Amino acid sequence: MDVFYECQKINDFIETNNEPKARDELIKLLDYHKQEQVSYSPLINNLIRQVGLYPYLDTETSSWQDRFVYESFKTDIGGDARVTLHREQSLILKKLTEGRNLAVSAPTSFGKSFIIDAFISIKKPKNIVIIVPTIALTDETRRRLQRKFSNHYKIITTSDVRISGKNIFIFPQERAAHYVDELENIDMLVIDEFYKASEKFDKERSSALINVILKLGRKASQKYFLAPNISKINENIFTRDMEFVHINFNTVYLEKHDLFNEIKGDDNLKSEALLRILESNNGKTLIYAGTYSNIDKVANLLIDNHDPIESEVLRNFEHWLVNNYDRNWHLTNLVKRGCGIHNGQLHRSLSQIQVRLFEEEEGLNNIISTSSIIEGVNTSAENVVVWRNRNGQSKLNDFTYKNIIGRGGRMFKHFVGKIYVLEEPPVSTETQLDLSFPDDLVGSIDEEDFKQDLTNEQITKIIAYKEEMAEILGDEVFKSMKDESIFESSSSYLIRDIARDLAYNSSEWNGLGYLNSYNTNDWERLLYKVIKIHPGGWGVEYNKFVGFIKVLSQNWIKSIPELLHELDQYDIGVDEFFKLERNVTFKLAATLNDINILQKRILDNPVDISPFISKVSHAFLPPAVFQLEEYGLPRMITKKIHNKNIIDFENEGDLHQIIEKFKEITMVNLVDSVESFDEFDKYIIEYFYEGI
């Protein structure tokens, strides 16, 4: 390569104001320097400075002017770290420190987390709330901020934790509702992936996020919303006082290989292409499969065509999965071949462990995923393969497609991300984000407060809803319930349906107290009643779901292989186990909570079912055991610690007290105290301790 000629080309692009093209060509040139292990010349450094990629400057070979820029753009991001920001990061940080409200659309490789960390370090807010789309991202964010700010802030990720003087709250939107009344003022409200507030992008959970934006937004002195690939936002109440900043500033180059033209929908050719890609690339590869059934297809293909690899940590992981989950599971057979699986249903700790192994040189080389990999974690890879152009039942849209391929490349690690497209991608379009009041929120908002932003039809629905609920509950009771944000469900209509059923079919709700019984057979009639009132989406027939709940009640007593053996009678395997456990802890617990609140006001002889709700919401595990899985510590390890009487998870205290207990014990003493820990248990414990 003629480096001087390439520099000349890049300079020409800069001269003609085509900076994106100049930056792309420069990143490719930097990749060449990395591959050939060539030092940057002062000319290269000067071009880096001109296109704003300041972190890439080599201070050893740059001019004093370029070194000055490198130092000038350094900022404190917490801990001992001072990091040089690129030009656009610095622009956003400047606007935030000036107190502006920002809705920012920036590429996946932009480096948005540095900005949040720098803001906390510089402005030292008292309360900052960070809303993330998934539990996995909650833990990833917590780990990053824990290292830097735990000496000055209480970092809260779960419900029912006592607030301190200075707090960083990190959780998905559903948990934020628990703190609405406890927080008088928020210095900064951060909404990560705020496009999910649109029904178009997340039909199931958008209303919950809109509700959080409304209720916490009113208490926030400043707001910072983040999303990728948004071109514009419609006029709406949620971002009305915010400046929209659209940034097209890439820090890596995506090298696309459109193989779908030669594959032409032939499954055999597609399989051959994937195997060829994996064979010819040494780097880490994300394989986007799109659906659960396609994950199975790709898994079978790799199991049939790849031999086990020599890796001690993966061999230990395989044995651990055999002992703790299922010998015949796809994941068990894949990990020894250097491949993992990521979807939205796996146990949280299991997903986190795989992402950790994917980051390690001797760990996983490939991960097959659904869209959970773009929503759930901030990971990227040298190679991204788009195996299927679908997202669940729907065709892949351009927004999601760009989000997936945006996982290719990473600053300082892979200048160039290689993208292999095996099915025809969607047509490239600009994405406008349309935010509006969902009908589901008719019970949460007051028509007088938002009459300028509601349609006449919505106002009519709100008034009708209020009148009906006031008739069932009484005016004062309904008003106090609405103001206190005590319902778990984001669907006002579900709450109304529960209230109606309790009021007009009260005799059918007799015996709710049987749910507090230790005899699982006593639960059956009421569980059928509960799941029928929340139609659809339980993931299995009603009788199987009720059977599953009864078996799951032994979760703390029995191992997962033992539970799976019992679930054979319902034809429920390990993958379905994850899905149904998630439905129990999330959807069933929320429905039961709303029933419990309403029945106390409606039924003549109400019985508090909170003890049963607590069990359900924690998958029948001790609460701290369930919560520790979000911290990357699986139940099978906490059970070994409990059985050795090192920590009594049934009686020891809340999550934060137990974490302090772990710190007191120390990792070395813990590992030495439990002889039943295998090698992979120890690997996981090390990862857990890193996060606390």
C-alpha positions in Angstrom: 0.0 0.0 0.0 1.3 3.5 -0.9 0.6 5.2 2.4 1.4 8.7 1.1 -1.0 8.3 -1.8 -3.8 7.1 0.7 -3.1 10.2 2.9 -3.4 12.4 -0.2 -6.8 10.9 -1.0 -8.0 11.4 2.6 -6.8 15.0 2.5 -8.8 15.6 -0.7 -12.0 14.3 1.0 -11.3 16.7 3.9 -10.8 19.6 1.5 -14.1 18.9 -0.3 -16.0 18.7 3.1 -16.6 15.0 2.7 -15.5 14.1 6.3 -17.4 10.8 6.6 -15.6 9.4 3.6 -12.3 10.8 4.8 -12.8 9.1 8.2 -13.7 5.8 6.6 -10.6 5.8 4.4 -8.4 6.9 7.4 -9.8 4.1 9.6 -8.9 1.5 6.9 -5.4 3.0 6.7 -5.1 2.8 10.5 -6.1 -0.9 10.2 -3.3 -1.4 7.7 -0.8 0.1 10.1 -2.1 -2.2 12.9 -1.9 -5.3 10.7 1.6 -4.4 9.4 2.7 -3.1 12.9 3.8 0.2 11.4 4.1 3.4 13.5 2.0 6.4 12.6 3.8 9.2 10.9 3.1 12.9 11.9 1.0 13.1 8.7 -1.2 10.3 9.8 -1.6 11.9 13.2 -2.5 15.2 11.6 -5.3 13.5 9.6 -6.6 11.8 12.7 -6.9 15.2 14.4 -8.6 16.8 11.4 -11.4 14.2 11.4 -11.9 14.3 15.1 -10.7 10.8 16.1 -8.5 12.2 18.9 -8.3 9.0 21.0 -6.4 7.4 18.0 -3.6 9.9 18.1 -0.1 8.4 18.8 1.5 11.0 21.1 4.9 9.4 20.5 5.0 10.3 16.8 2.7 13.3 16.6 3.5 17.1 16.4 3.2 19.2 19.6 0.0 20.7 18.2 -1.6 17.2 17.9 -0.3 16.2 21.3 -1.9 19.4 22.7 -5.3 18.4 21.2 -4.9 14.9 22.7 -4.3 16.3 26.2 -7.0 19.0 25.8 -9.7 16.5 25.1 -8.9 14.3 28.1 -11.6 14.1 30.7 -12.1 12.5 34.1 -14.5 9.5 33.7 -14.3 8.3 37.3 -11.9 6.1 39.2 -8.3 6.9 38.3 -9.0 7.1 34.6 -8.6 10.2 32.4 -9.6 9.4 28.8 -9.3 11.4 25.6 -12.7 11.8 24.1 -13.3 12.1 20.3 -14.7 15.4 19.0 -18.4 14.5 19.0 -18.2 12.9 22.5 -16.7 16.1 23.8 -19.5 18.1 22.1 -22.2 16.1 23.8 -20.5 16.3 27.2 -20.1 20.0 26.8 -23.9 20.4 26.1 -24.7 18.2 29.1 -22.4 20.1 31.5 -24.1 23.3 30.4 -27.4 21.8 31.7 -29.1 21.1 28.4 -31.7 18.3 27.8 -30.5 16.1 24.9 -32.0 13.3 22.8 -29.0 11.9 21.0 -28.9 9.5 18.0 -25.4 8.1 17.5 -23.8 5.0 16.0 -23.3 1.9 18.2 -19.5 2.4 18.2 -19.9 6.0 19.4 -18.7 5.4 23.0 -21.8 6.8 24.9 -20.9 5.3 28.3 -17.8 7.5 28.6 -20.1 10.6 28.5 -22.3 9.4 31.3 -19.3 8.5 33.4 -17.7 11.9 32.7 -20.9 13.7 33.5 -21.1 12.0 36.9 -17.4 12.7 37.6 -17.6 16.4 36.7 -21.1 17.4 37.9 -21.3 15.0 40.9 -25.2 14.7 40.8 -27.0 13.7 43.9 -29.4 11.3 42.2 -29.0 10.0 38.7 -31.5 7.5 37.2 -30.3 5.3 34.3 -33.1 3.3 32.5 -31.8 0.5 30.4 -33.8 -2.0 28.3 -32.7 -5.3 29.9 -31.5 -6.9 33.1 -28.2 -7.9 31.4 -27.5 -4.2 30.5 -28.4 -3.3 34.1 -25.6 -5.5 35.4 -23.1 -4.4 32.8 -23.7 -0.7 33.6 -23.6 -1.5 37.3 -20.2 -3.2 37.0 -18.7 -0.3 35.1 -20.0 2.4 37.6 -19.3 0.3 40.7 -15.6 0.3 39.9 -15.6 4.1 39.6 -18.2 5.5 41.9 -19.1 3.0 44.6 -17.1 5.0 47.2 -19.4 8.0 46.7 -22.7 6.6 45.6 -25.1 3.8 46.5 -25.7 1.9 43.3 -29.2 0.5 43.2 -30.4 -2.0 40.7 -33.3 -3.8 42.5 -36.6 -2.8 44.1 -37.1 -2.2 47.8 -33.6 -0.9 48.6 -33.2 1.9 51.1 -32.1 5.2 49.4 -28.8 6.8 50.5 -27.6 10.4 50.3 -26.2 10.0 46.8 -27.6 7.3 44.5 -27.1 5.9 41.0 -30.2 4.0 40.0 -29.9 1.5 37.2 -32.8 -0.6 36.1 -35.3 -1.5 33.4 -38.4 0.6 33.2 -40.6 -1.8 35.1 -38.5 -1.4 38.3 -38.3 2.4 38.0 -42.0 2.6 39.0 -41.1 1.5 42.5 -39.1 4.6 43.1 -41.4 7.2 41.6 -42.8 8.3 44.9 -39.5 8.0 46.8 -37.5 10.4 44.7 -38.4 14.1 45.1 -35.8 15.2 42.7 -33.6 13.6 40.0 -30.5 15.5 38.8 -30.3 13.5 35.6 -32.6 11.1 34.0 -30.9 8.9 31.4 -33.0 6.7 29.0 -30.8 4.3 27.1 -32.3 2.9 23.8 -35.2 5.4 24.1 -36.6 4.3 20.7 -38.2 1.5 22.7 -40.8 4.1 23.9 -42.4 3.8 20.4 -44.9 1.0 19.9 -43.4 0.4 16.5 -40.2 -0.8 18.1 -41.4 -2.5 21.3 -45.1 -3.1 21.4 -45.1 -5.0 24.6 -43.1 -2.6 26.8 -43.4 0.8 25.2 -46.2 2.0 27.4 -44.2 1.1 30.6 -41.3 3.2 29.3 -43.6 6.1 28.3 -45.0 6.0 31.8 -41.5 6.2 33.3 -40.5 9.1 31.0 -43.7 11.0 32.1 -43.4 10.4 35.8 -39.7 10.6 36.3 -39.3 13.2 33.6 -41.3 15.7 35.7 -38.9 15.2 38.6 -35.7 15.4 36.5 -33.7 18.6 36.4 -32.0 17.3 33.3 -32.7 14.6 30.7 -30.4 12.6 28.4 -31.9 10.1 26.0 -29.8 7.9 23.8 -30.6 5.8 20.7 -28.9 4.6 17.5 -29.9 5.2 13.9 -32.8 7.8 14.4 -33.0 10.5 11.8 -35.7 12.6 13.3 -38.3 12.7 16.1 -42.0 13.7 15.7 -43.3 16.6 17.7 -44.3 15.1 21.0 -44.6 16.0 24.7 -41.9 13.5 25.8 -39.0 15.2 24.0 -40.5 18.7 23.5 -38.0 20.4 25.8 -35.1 18.5 24.5 -32.5 19.3 21.8 -32.3 16.4 19.2 -28.7 15.8 18.2 -28.2 13.4 15.2 -24.6 12.3 15.0 -23.2 10.4 12.1 -19.7 9.8 13.5 -18.2 6.3 13.1 -15.1 5.2 15.0 -14.8 1.9 13.0 -15.3 1.0 9.4 -17.9 -1.6 8.3 -16.6 -3.8 5.4 -19.8 -5.4 3.9 -19.8 -8.7 2.0 -23.2 -9.2 0.3 -23.2 -12.9 -0.2 -27.0 -13.2 -0.6 -26.6 -12.6 -4.4 -24.7 -15.8 -4.9 -26.7 -17.8 -2.2 -30.1 -16.9 -3.7 -32.1 -18.4 -0.9 -30.4 -21.9 -1.2 -30.1 -23.3 2.4 -27.2 -25.5 1.4 -25.2 -22.7 -0.1 -26.0 -20.5 3.0 -24.7 -23.2 5.3 -21.5 -23.6 3.2 -21.0 -19.9 3.3 -21.3 -19.7 7.0 -18.8 -22.5 7.6 -16.4 -20.9 5.1 -16.6 -17.5 6.9 -16.0 -19.1 10.3 -13.1 -21.2 8.9 -11.4 -18.2 7.2 -11.7 -15.7 10.1 -9.8 -15.9 13.3 -11.6 -13.1 15.1 -14.7 -13.3 17.2 -18.0 -13.7 15.3 -21.6 -12.8 16.1 -24.1 -14.8 14.1 -27.5 -13.1 14.0 -30.0 -16.0 13.6 -33.2 -13.9 14.2 -35.5 -16.6 15.7 -35.2 -19.4 18.2 -35.8 -22.0 15.5 -33.0 -20.6 13.4 -30.7 -20.6 16.5 -31.4 -24.4 16.6 -30.6 -24.7 12.8 -27.3 -22.9 13.1 -26.4 -24.8 16.3 -27.0 -28.1 14.6 -24.9 -27.0 11.6 -21.9 -26.1 13.9 -22.3 -29.2 16.0 -22.2 -31.4 12.9 -19.3 -29.7 11.3 -17.0 -28.4 14.0 -14.8 -30.6 16.3 -14.3 -29.7 20.0 -11.5 -27.2 20.5 -8.7 -27.3 23.0 -9.6 -24.9 25.7 -9.5 -25.7 29.4 -12.0 -23.0 30.4 -14.6 -24.2 27.7 -14.1 -27.8 28.8 -14.8 -26.8 32.4 -17.9 -24.8 31.2 -19.2 -27.8 29.3 -18.9 -30.0 32.4 -20.6 -27.3 34.5 -23.5 -27.2 32.1 -23.8 -31.0 32.1 -23.9 -31.0 35.9 -26.2 -28.0 36.4 -28.5 -27.9 33.4 -28.8 -30.6 30.7 -26.3 -33.0 29.0 -28.2 -33.0 25.7 -28.8 -29.3 25.5 -27.6 -27.4 22.4 -25.5 -25.0 24.5 -23.7 -27.9 26.3 -22.7 -29.3 22.9 -21.8 -25.9 21.4 -19.5 -24.5 24.1 -16.9 -27.2 23.6 -16.8 -26.1 20.0 -16.2 -22.5 21.0 -19.7 -21.3 20.4 -22.3 -19.8 22.7 -26.0 -18.9 22.5 -27.6 -15.5 23.4 -31.3 -15.0 23.6 -33.7 -13.1 25.9 -34.8 -16.1 27.9 -31.6 -17.7 29.3 -30.9 -17.4 33.0 -29.3 -13.9 33.5 -26.1 -15.3 34.9 -25.7 -17.7 32.0 -25.9 -14.9 29.4 -23.4 -12.8 31.4 -20.9 -15.7 31.7 -21.1 -16.3 27.9 -20.5 -12.6 27.1 -17.5 -12.7 29.5 -16.1 -15.8 27.7 -16.7 -14.1 24.3 -14.5 -11.2 25.5 -11.6 -13.6 26.4 -9.0 -14.9 24.0 -9.3 -18.5 25.1 -13.1 -18.3 25.5 -15.9 -18.5 23.0 -15.2 -17.6 19.4 -18.7 -17.3 18.2 -22.2 -16.4 19.6 -25.4 -17.3 17.9 -28.1 -14.8 18.8 -31.6 -13.3 18.4 -32.0 -9.5 18.6 -31.2 -9.8 22.4 -27.5 -9.3 21.6 -28.2 -5.8 20.3 -30.7 -4.9 23.1 -29.1 -6.7 26.1 -25.4 -6.1 26.1 -22.7 -3.7 24.8 -20.6 -6.3 23.1 -19.1 -6.2 19.6 -17.1 -8.5 17.4 -14.6 -8.4 14.5 -17.2 -10.3 12.3 -21.0 -10.1 12.2 -22.9 -12.7 10.1 -26.6 -11.9 9.3 -27.9 -15.4 8.8 -31.6 -14.5 8.6 -33.4 -11.3 7.6 -36.1 -11.8 10.3 -36.7 -10.6 13.8 -39.0 -13.2 15.4 -42.1 -13.4 13.2 -41.5 -10.1 11.4 -39.1 -9.2 8.6 -36.0 -7.4 9.7 -36.5 -3.6 9.4 -33.7 -1.3 8.3 -33.4 0.2 11.8 -32.7 -3.2 13.5 -30.5 -4.3 10.6 -28.3 -1.3 11.1 -28.2 -1.9 14.8 -27.1 -5.5 14.2 -24.3 -4.7 11.8 -23.3 -1.9 14.0 -21.9 -4.5 16.4 -19.0 -5.1 13.9 -15.7 -3.6 14.9 -14.6 -1.9 18.2 -12.4 1.1 19.0 -8.8 0.2 19.6 -9.5 -3.5 19.0 -10.9 -3.9 15.5 -10.7 -0.8 13.2 -12.6 -2.8 10.6 -15.7 -4.8 11.3 -16.5 -7.4 8.6 -20.2 -7.9 7.9 -21.4 -10.9 6.0 -25.0 -10.7 4.8 -26.4 -14.1 3.8 -30.0 -13.0 3.2 -31.2 -9.9 1.4 -31.2 -7.0 3.8 -34.1 -4.4 4.1 -34.0 -1.3 1.9 -32.1 1.5 3.6 -34.4 4.2 4.9 -34.3 7.1 7.3 -36.0 6.3 10.6 -38.4 8.8 12.2 -39.2 8.1 15.8 -42.9 8.6 16.5 -43.7 8.9 20.2 -47.3 9.2 21.4 -49.6 8.4 24.3 -50.4 4.6 24.2 -54.1 3.8 25.0 -52.8 1.4 27.7 -52.0 4.5 29.8 -55.5 5.8 30.1 -55.5 4.9 33.8 -52.2 6.6 34.6 -52.6 10.1 33.2 -54.9 13.0 33.9 -56.6 14.4 30.8 -56.4 18.0 32.2 -52.6 17.8 32.4 -52.1 16.7 28.8 -55.2 17.9 27.0 -53.1 19.7 24.4 -51.4 16.4 23.5 -54.3 14.0 23.6 -56.9 13.3 20.8 -60.6 13.8 21.6 -60.9 10.0 21.4 -58.2 9.5 24.0 -59.7 12.1 26.4 -63.1 10.3 26.0 -61.4 7.0 26.9 -59.7 8.5 29.9 -62.9 10.0 31.3 -64.8 6.7 30.7 -62.1 4.7 32.4 -62.0 7.0 35.4 -65.7 6.9 35.8 -65.9 3.1 35.6 -62.9 2.6 38.1 -64.4 5.2 40.5 -67.7 3.3 40.4 -66.0 0.0 41.3 -63.5 1.3 43.8 -64.9 4.6 45.0 -63.6 8.0 43.8 -61.0 8.6 46.6 -59.6 5.1 46.5 -59.1 5.1 42.7 -57.5 8.6 42.8 -55.0 7.6 45.5 -54.1 4.3 43.7 -53.5 6.3 40.5 -51.3 8.9 42.2 -49.3 6.3 44.1 -48.2 4.3 41.0 -48.8 1.1 42.9 -49.8 -1.1 40.0 -47.1 -3.4 38.4 -48.9 -3.7 35.0 -48.5 -0.9 32.5 -51.8 -1.9 30.9 -54.7 0.2 32.4 -57.1 -2.1 30.6 -55.8 -5.2 32.4 -56.2 -3.5 35.7 -59.8 -2.5 34.8 -60.5 -6.1 33.7 -59.2 -7.4 37.1 -61.3 -4.9 39.0 -64.4 -5.8 37.0 -64.0 -9.5 37.6 -63.3 -9.0 41.3 -66.4 -6.8 41.6 -68.9 -8.7 39.5 -67.7 -12.3 40.0 -66.5 -12.0 43.6 -67.6 -15.5 44.6 -65.2 -17.0 42.1 -62.3 -15.3 43.9 -63.1 -16.9 47.3 -60.2 -18.8 48.7 -57.4 -16.5 47.3 -55.7 -17.3 50.6 -55.1 -20.8 49.5 -52.2 -19.4 47.4 -50.3 -19.0 50.7 -50.7 -22.7 51.4 -47.6 -24.9 51.4 -49.6 -27.6 49.5 -49.2 -26.9 45.8 -52.5 -28.7 45.0 -54.3 -26.0 46.9 -53.1 -23.4 44.3 -54.6 -24.9 41.2 -58.1 -23.4 41.0 -56.9 -19.9 41.7 -53.9 -20.1 39.4 -56.2 -21.1 36.5 -58.4 -18.1 37.4 -55.4 -15.7 37.4 -53.8 -16.8 34.2 -57.2 -16.7 32.3 -57.7 -13.1 33.3 -54.5 -12.2 31.5 -55.1 -13.7 28.1 -52.4 -14.9 25.8 -48.6 -14.9 26.1 -48.0 -17.5 28.8 -45.9 -19.5 26.4 -47.7 -22.8 27.0 -51.1 -24.3 27.6 -52.7 -23.3 30.9 -52.5 -26.8 32.4 -48.8 -27.1 31.6 -48.2 -23.7 33.0 -49.9 -24.5 36.3 -48.0 -27.8 36.4 -44.7 -25.9 35.8 -45.4 -23.5 38.7 -46.0 -26.4 41.0 -42.7 -28.1 40.0 -40.9 -24.7 40.1 -41.9 -24.3 43.8 -39.1 -26.8 44.6 -36.5 -24.6 42.9 -34.4 -24.0 46.1 -34.7 -27.6 47.2 -33.9 -29.4 43.9 -31.3 -29.0 41.2 -32.4 -27.9 37.7 -31.7 -31.4 36.2 -34.0 -32.8 38.9 -36.7 -30.2 38.1 -36.4 -31.0 34.4 -36.8 -34.7 35.2 -40.1 -33.9 36.9 -41.2 -31.6 34.0 -40.8 -34.5 31.5 -44.4 -35.4 32.3 -45.4 -32.0 30.8 -43.0 -32.3 27.9 -41.1 -29.2 29.1 -37.4 -29.1 28.3 -34.6 -26.8 29.3 -35.3 -24.0 26.7 -39.0 -23.9 27.7 -37.9 -24.0 31.4 -36.2 -20.6 30.9 -39.2 -19.1 29.1 -41.7 -20.2 31.6 -39.6 -19.2 34.7 -39.4 -15.8 33.2 -43.1 -15.6 32.7 -43.7 -16.7 36.3 -41.3 -14.1 37.8 -42.3 -11.2 35.6 -45.8 -11.5 34.2 -47.5 -13.8 36.7 -45.9 -11.9 39.7 -47.1 -8.5 38.3 -50.6 -9.8 37.6 -50.9 -11.3 41.1 -49.6 -8.0 42.6 -52.4 -6.0 40.9 -55.0 -8.6 41.9 -53.8 -8.3 45.5 -54.0 -4.5 45.6 -57.5 -4.5 44.1 -59.0 -7.4 46.0 -58.2 -5.7 49.3 -60.5 -2.8 48.3 -63.2 -4.8 46.5 -63.7 -8.2 48.2 -65.6 -8.5 51.5 -63.1 -10.9 53.1 -59.7 -10.1 51.4 -56.6 -12.2 52.3 -53.2 -10.7 51.7 -51.3 -13.0 49.2 -48.0 -11.0 49.3 -46.1 -14.1 50.7 -47.0 -16.1 47.6 -46.3 -13.1 45.3 -42.8 -12.8 46.8 -42.1 -16.5 46.2 -43.3 -16.2 42.6 -41.4 -13.0 41.8 -38.2 -14.7 43.0 -38.8 -18.0 41.2 -39.4 -19.7 44.6 -35.8 -18.9 45.6 -34.7 -16.8 48.6 -34.9 -13.2 47.3 -31.2 -12.5 47.5 -30.4 -15.7 45.6 -32.6 -14.6 42.8 -31.2 -11.1 42.8 -27.6 -12.3 42.9 -28.2 -14.0 39.5 -28.4 -10.5 38.1 -24.9 -9.9 39.5 -23.6 -13.0 37.7 -23.8 -15.5 40.6 -26.0 -18.5 39.7 -28.3 -20.2 42.2 -26.3 -23.5 42.2 -23.3 -21.7 43.6 -25.3 -19.7 46.2 -26.8 -23.1 47.3 -23.4 -24.6 47.9 -22.4 -21.5 50.0 -25.7 -21.7 51.9 -25.3 -25.5 52.6 -21.9 -24.9 54.1 -23.4 -22.3 56.5 -21.1 -19.6 55.2 -24.0 -17.2 54.3 -27.6 -17.9 55.4 -29.4 -16.7 52.2 -32.8 -17.4 53.8 -32.3 -15.1 56.8 -29.2 -13.0 56.3 -30.7 -9.7 55.2 -31.2 -7.7 52.0 -29.0 -7.8 48.9 -26.7 -5.0 49.8 -26.0 -6.5 53.3 -25.2 -9.9 51.7 -22.9 -8.3 49.2 -21.0 -6.6 52.1 -20.8 -10.1 53.7 -19.2 -11.4 50.5 -16.7 -8.6 50.6 -15.8 -9.4 54.3 -15.4 -13.1 53.5 -13.1 -12.4 50.5 -12.9 -14.5 47.3 -9.9 -16.5 48.4 -11.5 -17.6 51.7 -14.8 -18.4 50.1 -13.2 -20.6 47.4 -11.1 -22.4 50.1 -14.1 -23.0 52.3 -16.3 -24.9 49.9 -14.6 -28.1 48.6 -17.6 -28.9 46.3 -16.7 -25.9 44.0 -15.5 -27.1 40.7 -13.1 -25.2 38.4 -15.9 -23.4 36.6 -17.6 -22.4 39.9 -14.4 -20.7 40.8 -14.2 -19.0 37.4 -17.8 -17.6 38.0 -17.0 -16.5 41.6 -14.0 -14.5 40.3 -16.2 -12.8 37.7 -18.8 -12.1 40.5 -16.2 -10.6 42.8 -14.9 -8.3 40.0 -18.4 -6.9 39.8 -18.7 -6.0 43.5 
